[in-house]
Amino acid sequence: MKTEKILQELEVKHPGEKEYLQAVREVLLSIEQVYNEHPEFEKAKIIERLVEPDRILTFRVPWTDDQGEVHVNLGYRVQFNNAIGPYKGGLRFHPSVTLSILKFLGFEQTFKNALTTLPMGGAKGGSDFAPRGKSDAEIMRFCQSFMIEAHKVLGPNMDVPAGDIGVGGREVGYLFGMYKKLTHEHTGTLTGKGMEFGGSILRPEATGFGACYFLEQMLADAGTTIKGKTIAVSGFGNVAWGAVKKANELGAKVVTISGPDGYVYDPEGISGEKNEYMLELRASGNDVVAPYAEKYPSATFVPGRKPWEVKVDIAMPCATQNELGEEDAKHLVDNGVQFVVEVSNMGCTAEAIDYFIGHKLPFAPGKAANSGGVATSGLEMTQNAMHISWTAEEVDRYLHQIMSDVHAQCLQYGKDADGYINYVRGANIAGFMKVANAMLAQGVI
Ligand code: GLU
């Protein structure tokens, strides 16, 4: 494979799409060697076909605020690849959303979904809409307007969206309501639904829980356990909440969470009521964590900084892409961090990842560590298709099994001669092989 040539051509075709190009670069560098061992991939131009989404829908989303003023946002659905199953991936509502970000997320989703062992292709969508400070009624009108366009490309066997940043249970409910009205059908076309109308138990917790199950496997492989370990978490959304909850249950101590305003350091540990308060903070719609330190005197609020300067055993970025850079990686390593689990999608920059790997630190990439979220969406699809609901125990058992399978796939392709596990290479190759073989079998389409 002529990786640099392919990347250069992509840069010419898609100038300025830096997150997308970053995600593609990471995968291509990881798979180069196995790709070259399979001339049939090269012959079928698997890479050239895989890096371009199947199609992109872009549309205008007009909506009216509570004062009667009209606003216009951009809406997108990037259907990346459906070689192994219907398109599947979340919707992100955030002012930073661009086509480049949704393409990187859709690309990553394709490999992540392959790793889950479930039959799901990759997609992503969303809008540059800012939910911050919006009323319930405004959110509802926005979601309805979004779905009026988006529903045309969705369906239980076609494309199944879910949540991501800025899209939780409330938004999925409004989106589903409009989808149902427009199509006259009640199917599992969105996941992350409320429990009363087809949602899966444990879906809200699944990304964070799955990340902790993956971490447990990494620790076991390194001959240790999570008990008594200190953890720095970033973010304070649904993913951070689930990770903190499970980390506590398993006997670890989480000492930080963060928001766009800075981070909170609580040496006594963030657990129980304090963790639930995170949800209240999120629901307030203000996107700040500072009030945590006002409410709990054991905590200090550090404005404008990231939690990676705190001395911990484990770091779990749970906020957003490129939230942990090379300087942060150096701080963590200097302070003796032992494991890094990227729970956000592409949470670490390429330089930060190189630094961790260069220091032989076990580093789990997001597409493996956070795959429990979409995997549980897959379990929701299965329950919907069967018209049944599983219990929490059943879903948790599947989630455990899936995370352990994801870990095993990373080992299969990521073990170096000296025993170091390069989880990035392992996850990228395992995900790629599955999608590439499916594409090969289905011909040039
Ligand atoms: N947005 C989540 C992810 O990045 C979940 C997607 C889904 O459940 O479809 O994987």
Residues whose N, C-alpha, C, O or C-beta is under 5 A from the ligand:
A	BS01	LIG	K88 G89 G90 V160 P161 A162 G163 D164 N370 G373 V374 S377
